[in-house]
């Protein structure tokens, strides 16, 4: 089964970290990705750009609406993801619990639906 880990954290907190501290966290995230890969569980991973550079689009009354930035103000923003292969939700939870992102934010785990 495939599972998506959606990594949420306070974006401003991350932006304000000193470069050496951010590099240390990214090194931990790299080691986590390497562990997933070594176990054959990593499908893909990626970080997202800042919300200030985001856009939200939708159609309203037949007209395209484009809004800058995130759709809603929240304390935490979606900052990246891991797509993994795991036997079941319990195994996915075990992997999520090892992710350094759980130390500074939250990880939402969603099963990938096959249709």
Jmol script that loads the backbone (N, CA, C; Angstrom):
load data "model"
ATOM      1  N   UNK A   1       0.836  -1.184   0.000  1.00  0.00           N
ATOM      2  CA  UNK A   1       0.000   0.000   0.000  1.00  0.00           C
ATOM      3  C   UNK A   1       0.875   1.241   0.000  1.00  0.00           C
ATOM      4  N   UNK A   2       0.381   2.275  -0.649  1.00  0.00           N
ATOM      5  CA  UNK A   2       1.102   3.548  -0.634  1.00  0.00           C
ATOM      6  C   UNK A   2       0.427   4.501   0.352  1.00  0.00           C
ATOM      7  N   UNK A   3       1.275   5.280   1.037  1.00  0.00           N
ATOM      8  CA  UNK A   3       0.804   6.272   1.992  1.00  0.00           C
ATOM      9  C   UNK A   3       1.521   7.588   1.735  1.00  0.00           C
ATOM     10  N   UNK A   4       0.787   8.686   1.869  1.00  0.00           N
ATOM     11  CA  UNK A   4       1.348  10.023   1.737  1.00  0.00           C
ATOM     12  C   UNK A   4       1.485  10.611   3.130  1.00  0.00           C
ATOM     13  N   UNK A   5       2.692  11.070   3.439  1.00  0.00           N
ATOM     14  CA  UNK A   5       2.924  11.826   4.670  1.00  0.00           C
ATOM     15  C   UNK A   5       2.926  13.296   4.275  1.00  0.00           C
ATOM     16  N   UNK A   6       2.000  14.061   4.804  1.00  0.00           N
ATOM     17  CA  UNK A   6       1.936  15.499   4.565  1.00  0.00           C
ATOM     18  C   UNK A   6       2.559  16.186   5.770  1.00  0.00           C
ATOM     19  N   UNK A   7       3.639  16.925   5.533  1.00  0.00           N
ATOM     20  CA  UNK A   7       4.422  17.518   6.615  1.00  0.00           C
ATOM     21  C   UNK A   7       3.987  18.962   6.842  1.00  0.00           C
ATOM     22  N   UNK A   8       3.455  19.229   8.011  1.00  0.00           N
ATOM     23  CA  UNK A   8       2.992  20.573   8.374  1.00  0.00           C
ATOM     24  C   UNK A   8       3.878  21.157   9.460  1.00  0.00           C
ATOM     25  N   UNK A   9       4.200  22.436   9.324  1.00  0.00           N
ATOM     26  CA  UNK A   9       4.988  23.132  10.344  1.00  0.00           C
ATOM     27  C   UNK A   9       4.753  24.626  10.207  1.00  0.00           C
ATOM     28  N   UNK A  10       5.184  25.373  11.197  1.00  0.00           N
ATOM     29  CA  UNK A  10       5.107  26.825  11.133  1.00  0.00           C
ATOM     30  C   UNK A  10       6.203  27.324  10.196  1.00  0.00           C
ATOM     31  N   UNK A  11       5.796  27.792   9.054  1.00  0.00           N
ATOM     32  CA  UNK A  11       6.732  28.220   8.017  1.00  0.00           C
ATOM     33  C   UNK A  11       7.641  29.359   8.498  1.00  0.00           C
ATOM     34  N   UNK A  12       7.098  30.314   9.220  1.00  0.00           N
ATOM     35  CA  UNK A  12       7.897  31.450   9.685  1.00  0.00           C
ATOM     36  C   UNK A  12       8.976  31.007  10.664  1.00  0.00           C
ATOM     37  N   UNK A  13       8.657  29.996  11.474  1.00  0.00           N
ATOM     38  CA  UNK A  13       9.663  29.464  12.393  1.00  0.00           C
ATOM     39  C   UNK A  13      10.832  28.876  11.637  1.00  0.00           C
ATOM     40  N   UNK A  14      10.554  28.165  10.558  1.00  0.00           N
ATOM     41  CA  UNK A  14      11.612  27.581   9.746  1.00  0.00           C
ATOM     42  C   UNK A  14      12.439  28.618   9.028  1.00  0.00           C
ATOM     43  N   UNK A  15      11.777  29.641   8.500  1.00  0.00           N
ATOM     44  CA  UNK A  15      12.473  30.709   7.763  1.00  0.00           C
ATOM     45  C   UNK A  15      13.413  31.480   8.684  1.00  0.00           C
ATOM     46  N   UNK A  16      13.043  31.584   9.960  1.00  0.00           N
ATOM     47  CA  UNK A  16      13.844  32.378  10.895  1.00  0.00           C
ATOM     48  C   UNK A  16      15.013  31.606  11.528  1.00  0.00           C
ATOM     49  N   UNK A  17      15.126  30.311  11.243  1.00  0.00           N
ATOM     50  CA  UNK A  17      16.245  29.538  11.796  1.00  0.00           C
ATOM     51  C   UNK A  17      17.571  29.999  11.197  1.00  0.00           C
ATOM     52  N   UNK A  18      18.630  30.027  11.999  1.00  0.00           N
ATOM     53  CA  UNK A  18      19.953  30.304  11.445  1.00  0.00           C
ATOM     54  C   UNK A  18      20.312  29.232  10.406  1.00  0.00           C
ATOM     55  N   UNK A  19      21.050  29.610   9.366  1.00  0.00           N
ATOM     56  CA  UNK A  19      21.374  28.653   8.292  1.00  0.00           C
ATOM     57  C   UNK A  19      22.010  27.354   8.775  1.00  0.00           C
ATOM     58  N   UNK A  20      22.886  27.418   9.767  1.00  0.00           N
ATOM     59  CA  UNK A  20      23.534  26.195  10.240  1.00  0.00           C
ATOM     60  C   UNK A  20      22.538  25.275  10.951  1.00  0.00           C
ATOM     61  N   UNK A  21      21.558  25.851  11.642  1.00  0.00           N
ATOM     62  CA  UNK A  21      20.538  25.042  12.306  1.00  0.00           C
ATOM     63  C   UNK A  21      19.609  24.400  11.271  1.00  0.00           C
ATOM     64  N   UNK A  22      19.246  25.172  10.239  1.00  0.00           N
ATOM     65  CA  UNK A  22      18.413  24.617   9.166  1.00  0.00           C
ATOM     66  C   UNK A  22      19.167  23.503   8.444  1.00  0.00           C
ATOM     67  N   UNK A  23      20.459  23.695   8.203  1.00  0.00           N
ATOM     68  CA  UNK A  23      21.264  22.662   7.536  1.00  0.00           C
ATOM     69  C   UNK A  23      21.292  21.381   8.365  1.00  0.00           C
ATOM     70  N   UNK A  24      21.366  21.505   9.681  1.00  0.00           N
ATOM     71  CA  UNK A  24      21.366  20.327  10.549  1.00  0.00           C
ATOM     72  C   UNK A  24      20.041  19.576  10.446  1.00  0.00           C
ATOM     73  N   UNK A  25      18.926  20.317  10.411  1.00  0.00           N
ATOM     74  CA  UNK A  25      17.617  19.677  10.267  1.00  0.00           C
ATOM     75  C   UNK A  25      17.497  19.006   8.905  1.00  0.00           C
ATOM     76  N   UNK A  26      17.971  19.653   7.869  1.00  0.00           N
ATOM     77  CA  UNK A  26      17.890  19.070   6.527  1.00  0.00           C
ATOM     78  C   UNK A  26      18.759  17.819   6.425  1.00  0.00           C
ATOM     79  N   UNK A  27      19.859  17.800   7.148  1.00  0.00           N
ATOM     80  CA  UNK A  27      20.706  16.605   7.188  1.00  0.00           C
ATOM     81  C   UNK A  27      19.945  15.446   7.837  1.00  0.00           C
ATOM     82  N   UNK A  28      19.202  15.748   8.914  1.00  0.00           N
ATOM     83  CA  UNK A  28      18.390  14.715   9.566  1.00  0.00           C
ATOM     84  C   UNK A  28      17.290  14.215   8.629  1.00  0.00           C
ATOM     85  N   UNK A  29      16.681  15.128   7.884  1.00  0.00           N
ATOM     86  CA  UNK A  29      15.640  14.734   6.931  1.00  0.00           C
ATOM     87  C   UNK A  29      16.248  13.877   5.822  1.00  0.00           C
ATOM     88  N   UNK A  30      17.448  14.209   5.382  1.00  0.00           N
ATOM     89  CA  UNK A  30      18.139  13.411   4.366  1.00  0.00           C
ATOM     90  C   UNK A  30      18.432  12.007   4.870  1.00  0.00           C
ATOM     91  N   UNK A  31      18.849  11.905   6.124  1.00  0.00           N
ATOM     92  CA  UNK A  31      19.122  10.589   6.716  1.00  0.00           C
ATOM     93  C   UNK A  31      17.842   9.775   6.824  1.00  0.00           C
ATOM     94  N   UNK A  32      16.743  10.440   7.154  1.00  0.00           N
ATOM     95  CA  UNK A  32      15.448   9.752   7.228  1.00  0.00           C
ATOM     96  C   UNK A  32      15.054   9.234   5.842  1.00  0.00           C
ATOM     97  N   UNK A  33      15.198  10.069   4.827  1.00  0.00           N
ATOM     98  CA  UNK A  33      14.878   9.644   3.461  1.00  0.00           C
ATOM     99  C   UNK A  33      15.765   8.471   3.041  1.00  0.00           C
ATOM    100  N   UNK A  34      17.030   8.513   3.433  1.00  0.00           N
ATOM    101  CA  UNK A  34      17.955   7.422   3.114  1.00  0.00           C
ATOM    102  C   UNK A  34      17.524   6.125   3.795  1.00  0.00           C
ATOM    103  N   UNK A  35      17.035   6.211   5.033  1.00  0.00           N
ATOM    104  CA  UNK A  35      16.561   5.023   5.749  1.00  0.00           C
ATOM    105  C   UNK A  35      15.326   4.440   5.061  1.00  0.00           C
ATOM    106  N   UNK A  36      14.417   5.306   4.632  1.00  0.00           N
ATOM    107  CA  UNK A  36      13.245   4.841   3.887  1.00  0.00           C
ATOM    108  C   UNK A  36      13.675   4.148   2.599  1.00  0.00           C
ATOM    109  N   UNK A  37      14.616   4.762   1.897  1.00  0.00           N
ATOM    110  CA  UNK A  37      15.088   4.203   0.634  1.00  0.00           C
ATOM    111  C   UNK A  37      15.764   2.843   0.851  1.00  0.00           C
ATOM    112  N   UNK A  38      16.611   2.760   1.860  1.00  0.00           N
ATOM    113  CA  UNK A  38      17.317   1.506   2.163  1.00  0.00           C
ATOM    114  C   UNK A  38      16.329   0.389   2.481  1.00  0.00           C
ATOM    115  N   UNK A  39      15.216   0.737   3.133  1.00  0.00           N
ATOM    116  CA  UNK A  39      14.204  -0.252   3.489  1.00  0.00           C
ATOM    117  C   UNK A  39      13.278  -0.583   2.314  1.00  0.00           C
ATOM    118  N   UNK A  40      13.455   0.110   1.189  1.00  0.00           N
ATOM    119  CA  UNK A  40      12.583  -0.115   0.037  1.00  0.00           C
ATOM    120  C   UNK A  40      11.217   0.509   0.191  1.00  0.00           C
ATOM    121  N   UNK A  41      11.077   1.459   1.110  1.00  0.00           N
ATOM    122  CA  UNK A  41       9.784   2.074   1.390  1.00  0.00           C
ATOM    123  C   UNK A  41       9.581   3.415   0.688  1.00  0.00           C
ATOM    124  N   UNK A  42      10.650   4.076   0.269  1.00  0.00           N
ATOM    125  CA  UNK A  42      10.524   5.410  -0.318  1.00  0.00           C
ATOM    126  C   UNK A  42      10.064   5.325  -1.761  1.00  0.00           C
ATOM    127  N   UNK A  43       8.971   6.020  -2.057  1.00  0.00           N
ATOM    128  CA  UNK A  43       8.496   6.149  -3.435  1.00  0.00           C
ATOM    129  C   UNK A  43       8.957   7.494  -3.978  1.00  0.00           C
ATOM    130  N   UNK A  44       8.695   8.579  -3.244  1.00  0.00           N
ATOM    131  CA  UNK A  44       9.183   9.909  -3.609  1.00  0.00           C
ATOM    132  C   UNK A  44       9.050  10.843  -2.412  1.00  0.00           C
ATOM    133  N   UNK A  45       9.733  11.967  -2.500  1.00  0.00           N
ATOM    134  CA  UNK A  45       9.671  12.974  -1.445  1.00  0.00           C
ATOM    135  C   UNK A  45       9.940  14.332  -2.065  1.00  0.00           C
ATOM    136  N   UNK A  46       9.526  15.381  -1.397  1.00  0.00           N
ATOM    137  CA  UNK A  46       9.809  16.719  -1.891  1.00  0.00           C
ATOM    138  C   UNK A  46       9.377  17.768  -0.891  1.00  0.00           C
ATOM    139  N   UNK A  47      10.051  18.899  -0.971  1.00  0.00           N
ATOM    140  CA  UNK A  47       9.675  20.054  -0.173  1.00  0.00           C
ATOM    141  C   UNK A  47       8.900  21.017  -1.062  1.00  0.00           C
ATOM    142  N   UNK A  48       8.104  21.850  -0.441  1.00  0.00           N
ATOM    143  CA  UNK A  48       7.301  22.817  -1.177  1.00  0.00           C
ATOM    144  C   UNK A  48       7.845  24.221  -0.988  1.00  0.00           C
ATOM    145  N   UNK A  49       7.599  25.075  -1.963  1.00  0.00           N
ATOM    146  CA  UNK A  49       7.987  26.477  -1.855  1.00  0.00           C
ATOM    147  C   UNK A  49       7.188  27.182  -0.773  1.00  0.00           C
ATOM    148  N   UNK A  50       7.590  28.399  -0.464  1.00  0.00           N
ATOM    149  CA  UNK A  50       6.930  29.180   0.582  1.00  0.00           C
ATOM    150  C   UNK A  50       5.504  29.559   0.181  1.00  0.00           C
ATOM    151  N   UNK A  51       4.633  29.665   1.175  1.00  0.00           N
ATOM    152  CA  UNK A  51       3.240  30.001   0.899  1.00  0.00           C
ATOM    153  C   UNK A  51       3.092  31.387   0.275  1.00  0.00           C
ATOM    154  N   UNK A  52       4.027  32.287   0.559  1.00  0.00           N
ATOM    155  CA  UNK A  52       3.926  33.643  -0.023  1.00  0.00           C
ATOM    156  C   UNK A  52       4.040  33.609  -1.545  1.00  0.00           C
ATOM    157  N   UNK A  53       4.593  32.528  -2.085  1.00  0.00           N
ATOM    158  CA  UNK A  53       4.738  32.381  -3.532  1.00  0.00           C
ATOM    159  C   UNK A  53       3.663  31.478  -4.133  1.00  0.00           C
ATOM    160  N   UNK A  54       2.711  31.032  -3.313  1.00  0.00           N
ATOM    161  CA  UNK A  54       1.672  30.108  -3.759  1.00  0.00           C
ATOM    162  C   UNK A  54       0.523  30.849  -4.434  1.00  0.00           C
ATOM    163  N   UNK A  55      -0.281  30.108  -5.137  1.00  0.00           N
ATOM    164  CA  UNK A  55      -1.510  30.627  -5.732  1.00  0.00           C
ATOM    165  C   UNK A  55      -2.596  29.579  -5.568  1.00  0.00           C
ATOM    166  N   UNK A  56      -3.821  30.035  -5.414  1.00  0.00           N
ATOM    167  CA  UNK A  56      -4.981  29.157  -5.326  1.00  0.00           C
ATOM    168  C   UNK A  56      -5.914  29.547  -6.466  1.00  0.00           C
ATOM    169  N   UNK A  57      -6.367  28.570  -7.237  1.00  0.00           N
ATOM    170  CA  UNK A  57      -7.280  28.848  -8.342  1.00  0.00           C
ATOM    171  C   UNK A  57      -8.558  28.038  -8.170  1.00  0.00           C
ATOM    172  N   UNK A  58      -9.645  28.614  -8.626  1.00  0.00           N
ATOM    173  CA  UNK A  58     -10.917  27.895  -8.681  1.00  0.00           C
ATOM    174  C   UNK A  58     -11.825  28.621  -9.654  1.00  0.00           C
ATOM    175  N   UNK A  59     -12.882  27.944 -10.055  1.00  0.00           N
ATOM    176  CA  UNK A  59     -13.858  28.524 -10.975  1.00  0.00           C
ATOM    177  C   UNK A  59     -15.098  28.889 -10.170  1.00  0.00           C
ATOM    178  N   UNK A  60     -15.511  30.124 -10.295  1.00  0.00           N
ATOM    179  CA  UNK A  60     -16.716  30.594  -9.608  1.00  0.00           C
ATOM    180  C   UNK A  60     -17.609  31.255 -10.639  1.00  0.00           C
ATOM    181  N   UNK A  61     -18.834  30.779 -10.760  1.00  0.00           N
ATOM    182  CA  UNK A  61     -19.787  31.302 -11.744  1.00  0.00           C
ATOM    183  C   UNK A  61     -19.165  31.332 -13.146  1.00  0.00           C
ATOM    184  N   UNK A  62     -18.416  30.279 -13.477  1.00  0.00           N
ATOM    185  CA  UNK A  62     -17.816  30.172 -14.795  1.00  0.00           C
ATOM    186  C   UNK A  62     -16.582  31.016 -15.022  1.00  0.00           C
ATOM    187  N   UNK A  63     -16.125  31.727 -14.003  1.00  0.00           N
ATOM    188  CA  UNK A  63     -14.948  32.594 -14.141  1.00  0.00           C
ATOM    189  C   UNK A  63     -13.802  32.076 -13.291  1.00  0.00           C
ATOM    190  N   UNK A  64     -12.624  32.113 -13.868  1.00  0.00           N
ATOM    191  CA  UNK A  64     -11.427  31.702 -13.154  1.00  0.00           C
ATOM    192  C   UNK A  64     -11.083  32.737 -12.091  1.00  0.00           C
ATOM    193  N   UNK A  65     -10.910  32.263 -10.870  1.00  0.00           N
ATOM    194  CA  UNK A  65     -10.504  33.120  -9.759  1.00  0.00           C
ATOM    195  C   UNK A  65      -9.103  32.680  -9.330  1.00  0.00           C
ATOM    196  N   UNK A  66      -8.196  33.633  -9.192  1.00  0.00           N
ATOM    197  CA  UNK A  66      -6.833  33.343  -8.766  1.00  0.00           C
ATOM    198  C   UNK A  66      -6.531  34.189  -7.540  1.00  0.00           C
ATOM    199  N   UNK A  67      -6.067  33.542  -6.493  1.00  0.00           N
ATOM    200  CA  UNK A  67      -5.722  34.231  -5.247  1.00  0.00           C
ATOM    201  C   UNK A  67      -4.261  33.946  -4.934  1.00  0.00           C
ATOM    202  N   UNK A  68      -3.545  34.953  -4.495  1.00  0.00           N
ATOM    203  CA  UNK A  68      -2.149  34.774  -4.090  1.00  0.00           C
ATOM    204  C   UNK A  68      -2.088  34.210  -2.694  1.00  0.00           C
ATOM    205  N   UNK A  69      -1.068  33.389  -2.463  1.00  0.00           N
ATOM    206  CA  UNK A  69      -0.852  32.842  -1.124  1.00  0.00           C
ATOM    207  C   UNK A  69      -1.779  31.689  -0.822  1.00  0.00           C
ATOM    208  N   UNK A  70      -1.724  31.200   0.414  1.00  0.00           N
ATOM    209  CA  UNK A  70      -2.558  30.059   0.798  1.00  0.00           C
ATOM    210  C   UNK A  70      -4.022  30.466   0.893  1.00  0.00           C
ATOM    211  N   UNK A  71      -4.879  29.470   0.806  1.00  0.00           N
ATOM    212  CA  UNK A  71      -6.320  29.724   0.843  1.00  0.00           C
ATOM    213  C   UNK A  71      -6.793  30.179   2.214  1.00  0.00           C
ATOM    214  N   UNK A  72      -6.219  29.608   3.257  1.00  0.00           N
ATOM    215  CA  UNK A  72      -6.661  29.924   4.618  1.00  0.00           C
ATOM    216  C   UNK A  72      -5.461  30.249   5.488  1.00  0.00           C
ATOM    217  N   UNK A  73      -5.677  31.121   6.438  1.00  0.00           N
ATOM    218  CA  UNK A  73      -4.639  31.427   7.423  1.00  0.00           C
ATOM    219  C   UNK A  73      -4.615  30.294   8.451  1.00  0.00           C
ATOM    220  N   UNK A  74      -3.456  29.724   8.672  1.00  0.00           N
ATOM    221  CA  UNK A  74      -3.313  28.651   9.641  1.00  0.00           C
ATOM    222  C   UNK A  74      -2.017  28.845  10.402  1.00  0.00           C
ATOM    223  N   UNK A  75      -1.889  28.163  11.511  1.00  0.00           N
ATOM    224  CA  UNK A  75      -0.651  28.244  12.281  1.00  0.00           C
ATOM    225  C   UNK A  75       0.445  27.406  11.650  1.00  0.00           C
ATOM    226  N   UNK A  76       0.061  26.351  10.950  1.00  0.00           N
ATOM    227  CA  UNK A  76       1.036  25.490  10.290  1.00  0.00           C
ATOM    228  C   UNK A  76       0.702  25.401   8.807  1.00  0.00           C
ATOM    229  N   UNK A  77       1.737  25.296   7.998  1.00  0.00           N
ATOM    230  CA  UNK A  77       1.560  25.221   6.566  1.00  0.00           C
ATOM    231  C   UNK A  77       2.113  23.899   6.047  1.00  0.00           C
ATOM    232  N   UNK A  78       1.549  23.431   4.943  1.00  0.00           N
ATOM    233  CA  UNK A  78       2.057  22.237   4.281  1.00  0.00           C
ATOM    234  C   UNK A  78       3.397  22.584   3.663  1.00  0.00           C
ATOM    235  N   UNK A  79       4.451  21.866   4.069  1.00  0.00           N
ATOM    236  CA  UNK A  79       5.784  22.221   3.618  1.00  0.00           C
ATOM    237  C   UNK A  79       6.484  21.146   2.809  1.00  0.00           C
ATOM    238  N   UNK A  80       5.944  19.943   2.798  1.00  0.00           N
ATOM    239  CA  UNK A  80       6.576  18.881   2.041  1.00  0.00           C
ATOM    240  C   UNK A  80       5.835  17.581   2.220  1.00  0.00           C
ATOM    241  N   UNK A  81       6.380  16.541   1.599  1.00  0.00           N
ATOM    242  CA  UNK A  81       5.709  15.252   1.646  1.00  0.00           C
ATOM    243  C   UNK A  81       6.706  14.112   1.497  1.00  0.00           C
ATOM    244  N   UNK A  82       6.276  12.958   1.908  1.00  0.00           N
ATOM    245  CA  UNK A  82       6.916  11.688   1.591  1.00  0.00           C
ATOM    246  C   UNK A  82       5.817  10.784   1.069  1.00  0.00           C
ATOM    247  N   UNK A  83       6.060  10.114  -0.020  1.00  0.00           N
ATOM    248  CA  UNK A  83       5.173   9.068  -0.513  1.00  0.00           C
ATOM    249  C   UNK A  83       5.910   7.765  -0.268  1.00  0.00           C
ATOM    250  N   UNK A  84       5.310   6.892   0.545  1.00  0.00           N
ATOM    251  CA  UNK A  84       5.996   5.664   0.926  1.00  0.00           C
ATOM    252  C   UNK A  84       5.149   4.437   0.590  1.00  0.00           C
ATOM    253  N   UNK A  85       5.803   3.311   0.621  1.00  0.00           N
ATOM    254  CA  UNK A  85       5.157   2.004   0.499  1.00  0.00           C
ATOM    255  C   UNK A  85       5.247   1.347   1.864  1.00  0.00           C
ATOM    256  N   UNK A  86       4.112   0.893   2.395  1.00  0.00           N
ATOM    257  CA  UNK A  86       4.089   0.220   3.696  1.00  0.00           C
ATOM    258  C   UNK A  86       2.999  -0.848   3.675  1.00  0.00           C
ATOM    259  N   UNK A  87       3.139  -1.837   4.523  1.00  0.00           N
ATOM    260  CA  UNK A  87       2.190  -2.949   4.560  1.00  0.00           C
ATOM    261  C   UNK A  87       0.787  -2.501   4.958  1.00  0.00           C
ATOM    262  N   UNK A  88       0.703  -1.567   5.906  1.00  0.00           N
ATOM    263  CA  UNK A  88      -0.595  -1.110   6.403  1.00  0.00           C
ATOM    264  C   UNK A  88      -0.405   0.206   7.161  1.00  0.00           C
ATOM    265  N   UNK A  89      -1.497   0.746   7.692  1.00  0.00           N
ATOM    266  CA  UNK A  89      -1.451   2.028   8.401  1.00  0.00           C
ATOM    267  C   UNK A  89      -0.531   1.959   9.618  1.00  0.00           C
ATOM    268  N   UNK A  90      -0.511   0.851  10.315  1.00  0.00           N
ATOM    269  CA  UNK A  90       0.375   0.733  11.482  1.00  0.00           C
ATOM    270  C   UNK A  90       1.836   0.865  11.073  1.00  0.00           C
ATOM    271  N   UNK A  91       2.221   0.231   9.977  1.00  0.00           N
ATOM    272  CA  UNK A  91       3.599   0.336   9.494  1.00  0.00           C
ATOM    273  C   UNK A  91       3.892   1.767   9.038  1.00  0.00           C
ATOM    274  N   UNK A  92       2.921   2.405   8.403  1.00  0.00           N
ATOM    275  CA  UNK A  92       3.092   3.805   7.985  1.00  0.00           C
ATOM    276  C   UNK A  92       3.265   4.702   9.205  1.00  0.00           C
ATOM    277  N   UNK A  93       2.493   4.472  10.245  1.00  0.00           N
ATOM    278  CA  UNK A  93       2.631   5.254  11.487  1.00  0.00           C
ATOM    279  C   UNK A  93       4.012   5.076  12.093  1.00  0.00           C
ATOM    280  N   UNK A  94       4.519   3.851  12.055  1.00  0.00           N
ATOM    281  CA  UNK A  94       5.858   3.604  12.591  1.00  0.00           C
ATOM    282  C   UNK A  94       6.899   4.433  11.842  1.00  0.00           C
ATOM    283  N   UNK A  95       6.787   4.481  10.511  1.00  0.00           N
ATOM    284  CA  UNK A  95       7.718   5.302   9.726  1.00  0.00           C
ATOM    285  C   UNK A  95       7.542   6.788  10.027  1.00  0.00           C
ATOM    286  N   UNK A  96       6.301   7.242  10.132  1.00  0.00           N
ATOM    287  CA  UNK A  96       6.053   8.659  10.413  1.00  0.00           C
ATOM    288  C   UNK A  96       6.627   9.063  11.766  1.00  0.00           C
ATOM    289  N   UNK A  97       6.560   8.167  12.735  1.00  0.00           N
ATOM    290  CA  UNK A  97       7.076   8.464  14.073  1.00  0.00           C
ATOM    291  C   UNK A  97       8.590   8.663  14.062  1.00  0.00           C
ATOM    292  N   UNK A  98       9.270   8.124  13.061  1.00  0.00           N
ATOM    293  CA  UNK A  98      10.723   8.277  12.954  1.00  0.00           C
ATOM    294  C   UNK A  98      11.129   9.524  12.179  1.00  0.00           C
ATOM    295  N   UNK A  99      10.175  10.215  11.584  1.00  0.00           N
ATOM    296  CA  UNK A  99      10.476  11.384  10.749  1.00  0.00           C
ATOM    297  C   UNK A  99      10.814  12.599  11.617  1.00  0.00           C
ATOM    298  N   UNK A 100      11.958  13.253  11.365  1.00  0.00           N
ATOM    299  CA  UNK A 100      12.318  14.441  12.147  1.00  0.00           C
ATOM    300  C   UNK A 100      11.270  15.555  12.085  1.00  0.00           C
ATOM    301  N   UNK A 101      10.484  15.599  11.032  1.00  0.00           N
ATOM    302  CA  UNK A 101       9.457  16.642  10.912  1.00  0.00           C
ATOM    303  C   UNK A 101       8.427  16.559  12.032  1.00  0.00           C
ATOM    304  N   UNK A 102       8.266  15.390  12.635  1.00  0.00           N
ATOM    305  CA  UNK A 102       7.321  15.246  13.743  1.00  0.00           C
ATOM    306  C   UNK A 102       7.793  15.996  14.984  1.00  0.00           C
ATOM    307  N   UNK A 103       9.064  16.368  15.021  1.00  0.00           N
ATOM    308  CA  UNK A 103       9.597  17.112  16.165  1.00  0.00           C
ATOM    309  C   UNK A 103       9.232  18.593  16.129  1.00  0.00           C
ATOM    310  N   UNK A 104       8.987  19.139  14.956  1.00  0.00           N
ATOM    311  CA  UNK A 104       8.677  20.570  14.878  1.00  0.00           C
ATOM    312  C   UNK A 104       7.305  20.869  14.305  1.00  0.00           C
ATOM    313  N   UNK A 105       6.574  19.851  13.905  1.00  0.00           N
ATOM    314  CA  UNK A 105       5.245  20.071  13.342  1.00  0.00           C
ATOM    315  C   UNK A 105       4.429  18.793  13.425  1.00  0.00           C
ATOM    316  N   UNK A 106       3.530  18.644  12.488  1.00  0.00           N
ATOM    317  CA  UNK A 106       2.640  17.488  12.461  1.00  0.00           C
ATOM    318  C   UNK A 106       2.752  16.788  11.120  1.00  0.00           C
ATOM    319  N   UNK A 107       2.510  15.487  11.136  1.00  0.00           N
ATOM    320  CA  UNK A 107       2.519  14.690   9.918  1.00  0.00           C
ATOM    321  C   UNK A 107       1.144  14.053   9.764  1.00  0.00           C
ATOM    322  N   UNK A 108       0.469  14.394   8.694  1.00  0.00           N
ATOM    323  CA  UNK A 108      -0.808  13.764   8.365  1.00  0.00           C
ATOM    324  C   UNK A 108      -0.500  12.570   7.456  1.00  0.00           C
ATOM    325  N   UNK A 109      -1.039  11.420   7.790  1.00  0.00           N
ATOM    326  CA  UNK A 109      -0.819  10.208   7.008  1.00  0.00           C
ATOM    327  C   UNK A 109      -2.116   9.887   6.272  1.00  0.00           C
ATOM    328  N   UNK A 110      -2.017   9.764   4.960  1.00  0.00           N
ATOM    329  CA  UNK A 110      -3.195   9.436   4.150  1.00  0.00           C
ATOM    330  C   UNK A 110      -2.883   8.268   3.239  1.00  0.00           C
ATOM    331  N   UNK A 111      -3.764   7.289   3.200  1.00  0.00           N
ATOM    332  CA  UNK A 111      -3.616   6.177   2.266  1.00  0.00           C
ATOM    333  C   UNK A 111      -3.900   6.694   0.861  1.00  0.00           C
ATOM    334  N   UNK A 112      -3.149   6.182  -0.108  1.00  0.00           N
ATOM    335  CA  UNK A 112      -3.378   6.530  -1.507  1.00  0.00           C
ATOM    336  C   UNK A 112      -4.462   5.582  -2.040  1.00  0.00           C
ATOM    337  N   UNK A 113      -5.512   6.153  -2.573  1.00  0.00           N
ATOM    338  CA  UNK A 113      -6.623   5.366  -3.099  1.00  0.00           C
ATOM    339  C   UNK A 113      -6.343   5.001  -4.547  1.00  0.00           C
ATOM    340  N   UNK A 114      -6.543   3.758  -4.879  1.00  0.00           N
ATOM    341  CA  UNK A 114      -6.369   3.289  -6.258  1.00  0.00           C
ATOM    342  C   UNK A 114      -7.760   3.106  -6.841  1.00  0.00           C
ATOM    343  N   UNK A 115      -7.954   3.668  -8.023  1.00  0.00           N
ATOM    344  CA  UNK A 115      -9.288   3.586  -8.582  1.00  0.00           C
ATOM    345  C   UNK A 115      -9.401   2.952  -9.877  1.00  0.00           C
TER     346      UNK A 115
END
end "model"
wireframe off; spacefill off
backbone 0.3
color backbone group
